[in-house]
Each structure stands twice: as structure tokens, then as C-alpha cells.
Amino acid sequence: MVSAKSGANFFAPLTALLQKKLEIFMKIKMKLQKKPLAIALLATLSLPAWAQDNHAHVHNESNETQQHAQQPAPDDNTDHDGHDHDGVSEGVHEEETVLELTTEQQNMLNLQVITVEPEPNATRTMTVPAEITSNQYRTWVVPVRIDSQVQSRSVTLGQHMEKGDPIATLFSPTMAQLQSDLQVAADAWRRVNNLGRRTVGNQRYLDARGDYQALRARAKGYGLDNEAIAAIEAGKNEKGVYTLTAPDDGLVLEDAFQQGQWLTAGSALVTLVDESELWAEAALPPSPGLQIATGTPARVIVGDTSVEGRVIQSGHRLNPVTRTLSVRVAIPNAGHLLHPGMFADVELSLVAPENALTVPEEALTRGRDGDWQLFVEEEPGHYKPVEIELNGQLENRRIVTGIESGTRVVTRGAFFLASEMAKSGFEVHNH
């Protein structure tokens, strides 16, 4: 049996050996402080198995030595410019990030670079889908003004009508009462007017005239023209029967009524439209800064037919369904070649602001913060992202601010530069 004293003497050489090895390991660790895994492996492989088993016995004795060894020390392999020999940069500033591409990488991406210059009086054409609609300022809805029954109709769908042409003949008890009252009032007013104000008295004169004028106004409110009112006053009409006529020239666009049908007041008989001038309702994609001024020239194309027009209205609210902006273009329709409901394309001629800088759509990318950016060529093979703002659109080009005239900008390949920067696929240098 080994005594405690002899046991201590037995472990004394081992303790001294382990301390010496730990000092050596700590020196190696300072040299390889960027490679902790290598240190651990080296220490593990260097210690014999029996030493590993007795490591706990010397841990406390060597603790002070380990703490001293773990203090940071200058790396002999670190250069004065802040870059070590492993290529790891310490204290890197990220004010500017520049992509450096080899000639091979540039050829692989097929990069295209343009010089951005101001475009004085630049005009671009934007083509957008549209639909031909009726001119709402030249469209009339002809309703029945009182509850009536349709006795006969005089129009057909698509028929061209002139002002005063009959639309339908109707019957109404309300109209019968009006006709009787108007005929009586007309007779009374003729007698009073013939006798004169001095004979009949001022009050009687005014009352007769007032009643007559009020009933005539009611007749017009019911949709009767002057000719129909004159027939009532002369007693030449069938009681309760009346005819509605076209208020102006136009084409019958809708005629949703039937003979014998009872219609309530306000029901539409027909819709008339003057097709000598139509509208093209263009749908523009939303774009910040895009403004279409009234009077902007436009060309409306329907199949093989094209018509020159002009913008008369520009919406300021997106369609909640299509998420597009509506622009109305007025177009002449000589020969009535176009009709509401036709699909069309509208070419808008847009003028850029004076000396505006524009870039193609493909040159635009998003930065890490989501803002728009361009890749600027500082020198061949060196590309830096520059944040910009969009201030309008001209067809497939965008008006930008944030760069100066003469700037070299990447167009084709900009998306790939942004992608490679995000995943650090190319060599990136921070300045």
C-alpha cells in the first residue's frame, strides 16, 4: 500500500511536467488566437492518456498560470495596416462598399455600363391598355318621370335618333289628371289675358297666369315637350296618353323596357349617346411622381385603326380592384368606326422635366435597407452602390436624383451585382 507521502512524491514529477506543457500550450494559443479549434486539438493530441486522467489534480495548481496566459497579447503576424496574414480585416469601416470584378466575371455577367447625361426636352411614349367608352357629357338617360305603362315603343337598339324623335308611348293616370288641369288653366288664362288686367283686376290676373305657368312647368317635368303641351292646351290629346321623345341627337345604347310593362317613376327607358366623340379610359400602373397633364397628346389604337386624341382628365385615386390610375382621352369618331366597349391601346407622349437624368428600369435595384440604388462604375471593374430617389417615369425609363451628369451606371447586370453583394460572392473591399 502506497502512503500519502509517497503518493505525493510520485505525482510531483508529473505535476511539474504538466505545468511545463501548459505553459508551452499557452504560448501556442497566443500565436493561434484566431484558431481556438486548432489549439484544443493540439492540446488533446499532445497529452498522453494517463495525463488526461490526472488533469484534475493539477488544474488548481496551474489555474494562475492559465489566467496569465489568456491575457491578450500582440500578434506577431499582424501588420500595421490592420490586416493580418489570414486576410481577416480588423476595424473595417463600412462607409463605402465597392465590388471588384475581374474581367472574366464582367464577361460572365455581360455587364453593360452607360453614361447618364441630361435629356433636354426629352419625350417618351408610354403605351397602356384602355377601353372605349361613351362620352358621359354627351350621354342621356331618358327615364319615365311618373308611374306609367308602356303602350308602344318606337326605337330599337343601335338606332340613330334625332332630337324630338319619339321613343315610346305611355299611359299614366297622373298624366290624365295633369292634362285636364292644364287644359282648364290654359282656357282661364286666355280669357283673363284677353280681358286685360284693368278689367278683371290685378289679383285675378296674377292667379290665372300663375296657375297656368305652374301646370306647364309640371308638364315639362313629366317629360313633355312644347308640341305635346300645345296639343293638351288645345284639347287634341287622348287623356292619360303621352309620348316621350329624344332630348338630343344620339345612338340608342340601351333600351331595357317592354310593351305593356309598368314602370315606376325614375325607371330608364333608353340611354342615348352621341358617338361623334368618344372616350378612351386608359389604365396606368401606379408610379410615384408620374403625372399626366390635361392636354397631353395621345394616340388611340383599335386593331388597324388609330385616332389622335388628347387627355381631358387624369385620376388621382387608384382603382381598388385593378390598382391602376384612370386617364381619359377624348377622341373624334368620324364615321362612327369606334363603339363603346371596344378594347384599345393608348400611346401617351410624355415630356420629361428640363435636364432630367433618366436611367433604364433594369439599372434599378434595392439596397439592404430597401431603398432604390444604382451601381456606379468608379473605374473599370470597380462598382459602388449609390442610393437614389425616383422622380417620375418615362415609358421604360425612370427619372432619378442623387447622381450627377456624366456618372457611369450599370444597366444590364445590375441585378446580379446586387445579388452577389448580398451573398458576398465577389471580392468586396470596404474603404
Secondary structure, 3 states (H helix, E strand, C coil): CCCHHHHHHHHHHHHHHHHHHHHHHHHHHHHCCCCHHHHHHHHHHHCCHHHHHCHHHHHHHHHHHHHHHCCCCCCCCECCCCEECCCCECCCCCCCEEEECCHHHHHHHCCCEEECCCECCCEEEEEEEEEEEECHHHEEEEECCCCEEEEEECCCCCCEECCCCEEEEEECHHHHHHHHHHHHHHHHHHHHHHHCHHHHCHHHHHHHHHHHHHHHHHHHHCCCCHHHHHHHHCCCCCCCEEEEECCCCEEEEECCCCCCCEECCCCEEEEEECCCEEEEEEEECCCCCCCCCCCCEEEEEECCEEEEEEEEEECCCCCCCCCCEEEEEEEECHHHCCCCCCEEEEEEEEECCCCEEEEEHHHCEECCCCCEEEEEEEECCEEEEEECEEEEEECCEEEEECCCCCCEEECCCHHHHHHHHHHCCCEEEEC
